[in-house]
Amino acid sequence: MKKIVNVKRAWGQPVEARALVMREGFSPRYDLDRWTGVISRIGHSAEDENIRDTVLIIPTSKGGVAGGWAFLDLLNKGIAPKALVFGKLNPVMVQGAVLARMPVMEGWDQDLLQMVRTGDLVRLDPQAKTITILD
């Protein structure tokens, strides 16, 4: 059965991909091997997972200014996620996502971390401000 979650803010084109769910904040600069796309921070809830072509579902962003340019770098290397979904994010992550033309959403109306598991197929519609869980 499909489940629909509404978000407060969204930008970008619709996208459908498998989810990669994180239980803590994420920084593309500090939590990631930026040559392979694998989460490399020891102890991170998504440690050893590859972000390539996934929808990252993250409770909060972390890090500062350098995190923004990292998404464009990942795109140019061919290892970027398809989209970003945050419970709460900062302007740097928004700027980085827009620069990399990566859909970005923030602020869900249900506990997305309890509803979606890594590997679930999700569809994001930024204009409608909805996330549809297809699995």
C-alpha positions in Angstrom: 0.0 0.0 0.0 1.3 3.5 -0.9 1.8 5.9 1.9 2.0 9.7 1.4 4.0 12.1 3.6 3.7 15.9 3.2 6.7 18.2 3.5 6.9 21.9 4.4 9.5 23.0 1.8 10.7 21.5 -1.4 12.6 22.3 -4.6 13.4 20.4 -7.8 12.1 18.0 -10.2 10.2 14.8 -9.4 12.4 11.7 -8.8 11.9 8.1 -7.9 14.6 6.0 -6.3 15.5 3.7 -3.4 15.8 5.3 0.0 18.9 5.4 2.2 17.7 6.2 5.7 20.1 7.8 8.2 19.4 8.0 12.0 21.6 11.0 12.6 22.8 14.1 10.8 24.8 13.9 7.5 27.6 15.9 6.1 28.8 15.1 2.6 32.2 16.4 3.6 32.8 14.6 6.8 30.7 11.4 6.7 31.5 10.3 3.2 34.3 9.0 1.1 33.9 11.5 -1.7 35.7 9.2 -4.3 33.5 6.2 -3.8 30.2 7.6 -2.4 30.3 5.2 0.6 29.5 6.5 4.1 32.9 6.2 5.8 32.3 7.7 9.2 32.8 4.9 11.7 29.6 4.3 13.8 27.3 6.3 11.4 24.0 4.5 11.0 24.6 4.2 7.3 28.2 3.2 7.5 29.4 1.3 4.4 26.3 2.2 2.5 26.7 3.8 -1.0 24.7 7.0 -1.6 24.8 6.8 -5.4 21.4 7.1 -7.1 19.5 7.0 -3.7 17.1 9.4 -2.0 18.9 10.3 1.2 16.5 10.6 4.2 18.2 12.4 7.0 16.9 13.9 10.3 19.2 16.9 10.2 22.1 18.4 8.3 25.5 19.0 9.9 28.6 20.8 8.9 29.2 24.2 7.5 29.9 26.0 4.3 32.1 23.3 2.7 29.2 20.8 2.7 27.4 22.8 0.0 29.9 22.5 -2.8 30.3 18.8 -2.1 27.0 17.8 -3.8 28.2 19.3 -7.1 31.5 17.5 -6.7 29.6 14.2 -6.2 27.5 14.9 -9.2 30.6 15.6 -11.4 32.1 12.3 -10.2 28.9 10.3 -11.0 28.3 9.2 -7.4 25.7 11.7 -6.2 22.3 10.8 -4.6 19.2 11.5 -6.7 17.6 13.7 -4.0 17.8 14.8 -0.3 15.0 14.7 2.2 15.8 16.3 5.6 13.7 16.7 8.8 15.6 19.9 9.3 18.3 21.4 7.1 20.4 24.5 6.8 20.8 27.1 4.0 24.2 25.7 3.0 22.6 22.3 2.1 19.9 24.0 0.2 22.4 26.0 -1.8 24.5 22.9 -2.5 21.5 20.9 -3.6 20.3 23.7 -6.0 23.8 24.1 -7.4 23.9 20.4 -8.1 20.3 20.5 -9.5 19.4 17.9 -6.9 15.8 17.9 -5.5 15.7 18.8 -1.8 12.9 18.6 0.7 12.5 19.5 4.4 10.1 19.1 7.3 7.9 16.0 7.1 4.4 15.8 8.7 4.8 12.2 9.9 7.8 10.3 11.3 9.5 9.4 8.0 12.4 7.7 9.8 9.8 5.2 11.2 8.0 4.8 7.9 10.8 4.2 5.4 13.6 1.6 5.5 16.8 1.6 3.5 16.0 0.1 0.1 12.3 1.1 0.0 11.2 2.7 -3.3 10.1 6.3 -2.8 8.8 9.0 -5.2 9.4 12.7 -4.5 7.2 15.3 -6.0 8.6 18.7 -4.9 5.9 20.8 -6.5 3.2 18.9 -4.7 5.4 18.7 -1.6 4.8 15.0 -1.2 6.8 11.9 -0.6 5.1 8.6 -1.7 6.4 5.4 -0.2 5.9 2.8 -2.9 7.1 -0.3 -1.1 
